[in-house]
Amino acid sequence: MSTFLAFVGGAAGWTLTEYILHRFDGHGMKGNSTFSREHLAHHADPTYFAPSLVKLRMAVTVIGTLGVALWLLAGHSGTFAAAGFTFGWLCYEWLHRRLHTHGPLNAYGRWARRHHFHHHFNDPRANHGVTSPFWDWAFGTLAEVDVVRVPRRHAPVWLVHQDELVPLHAADYVLRGRARRA
């Protein structure tokens, strides 16, 4: 197998892992695992992200084990598959944080925020894939999203100005809940 295909396969493997972790551990364990507790804390407060040291410990364990296993199974190609998986994970971490902290810059960013925020604020049983809708489509959990209702208290900073929805985003979002008094 070419190293390029191994890398791409590893990155694709990450998207499946992302979906499975999110759906079955993050939500399915209902707080009975470390990942689930961190994930549910993020749902309760979307500005909360698991501490970097916790993520680093998990990444070293998972990627180290995966890297060694793939190297033993597939040699040089296995190393590239593990590198692709790692690249996918890093892209996910960056994108997920950015969805919550920055407004969209392009059509993918606009789609990704609506897709992810629908999961956060409207239906946690749908749209478990953050980077891609493929596995949601494959497993029947994809929800098409037009307008996302966002609780005012959890609205990202890029979505509101002076406690009102930024007009640029009015086609995609509606704030719910009472405005804060001045």
N, C-alpha and C positions, 0 to 999 in steps of 0.2 A: 504494500500500500504506500502511496506517495505520502511524504511528510505533510504536504498541503492538505490532502484529503483527511489525514489523521487529525490535523489541527481543526479543520472545519467540523469533523465528526465529534471532536471533543467539545467544541463550542455548542453544537446542536445538543449534545448530551447534557450540557449545563441547562439548556432551556427546559428539558424534560425534568431534570432534578429540581429546578426552580419551581415548576408547577407542582410536582409531587410534594416537596417540602411545604410549600405554601398551603396547598389544599389539605393534605392529610396530617401533617404535623402541626403547622401553624394554626389551623382551625380545628382539625379533627381531634387533636389531643386535649383540647379545652383547658389549657394551662397546666397539663400534667407532664410537660417536658420543658427544658430550658428554652428551646427555640419557641415553643408555643407561648410560654409566658412572655418572652420578649416581643413576639409578634402581636399578641393581644394587647400588650402595653402600647405598642405603636398604633393599634387601631383605636385605643381609648384616647390617645394623644398623638395625632399624626406628626407632631414636631419632635416626638421622641424616637430616637434610633438607638439600637443596642450599642453599648460602648465598643469602641474600636478594639480594645484588648480582648473582649469576649469574642468578637468576630475573627480576630487574628488567631486566637487559640484554636477556634473551630477550623479555620482555613488551613492552618499548618497540619492539623490532625487529618482532615479529610484529603487535602491535596497530597500530603506526604504519603498516605496509605494508597490513594488512587495512583499516584505516580509510580510507586514501587510495584504495585500489582500490574499496571499496564505495561511497565517496562519488562517485567518477568514474562508476561503473556505475549507481548508483541515487539519487544526490543525497542529500537530507535523510534519506530512509528508510535509505540505506546507512550513514549516520552512526549512526542508532539501532540498526541491526543490529550494527555494531561495538561499540557501547556494551553491547548485550545479551551479546555474546561475551565482552567484558571482565568484565561482571558474573558470568557463568557461571564464568569462570576464577578470579576472586577467591573466589567461593563454594566452588569446588573446593579451592583452596589452604587456606582456613580449615577446611573440613570434614576434609580429609585429615589435617592436623596434629591436629585435635581428636580424630579417631578413635584416634590413637595416644597422646594425652596425657590424655584425660578419659573417664570412664565415660559410658554412655548416659543420656539424660534422658527419652527417649520411645521409642515403638515403631520409628520410623524410625532413630533412633540405634542401637538394639539390632540391627536388621536390617543397617544399614550396616557396623557393626563385624564382625558374623559374616561377611557377604559379603566384606568386604575382607581380614579376617584369614584366611579360608579361602584366598584368593589368596596371601597372604604365606607362610603356614605349612603349607598342605596341598597346594595345586595351583596353581602359577604360570601354568598354561595356561588357567585359568578365571577368571571374574569380574574382567575388566579395567576395567570401569566402576566408578568409586568413588562417583559421585554418583547413578547410576541403573543399573538392570539392563537397560534397554531394548536397548542395542546388543549386550550379551552374549546376550540372548535372540534378537535378529535374526540374529546371526552364529554362533549355536550354541555359544557358550562359557560359557553360564550354568550354574553348578552350584548346585543347591539345597543349602542348608547347614542341618544340625541342630546338631551339636556340632563345635566347632573344637578341634583339638589344637594347643596353643601350647607351643613350647619354653620351658621355665622360664626360661632365660637371656635370652629375648626378650620375656617377658611384660610388658605395659605396667604402670606403677605402680598404676593404678586396678584392675587385675585381681588383684593379689596383696597379701597382708598377712603379714608375717613368713614369707615364702617359701611360703605356702599360698594356694590359690585363695580369693578372697573368696566366701563362701557365696551371696551375692546373684547371682553369675554362674555358679553350678554347672550350671544347665540348658543353658548355651550353650557352655561351655569346659571343657577338661580340660588340666591341665598335664602335660607329658611331660618326662622327664629327671629326674635325681636332685636331691633337695633339698640345699641348701647346708648344710654342717655349722656348728653354732653355735660 
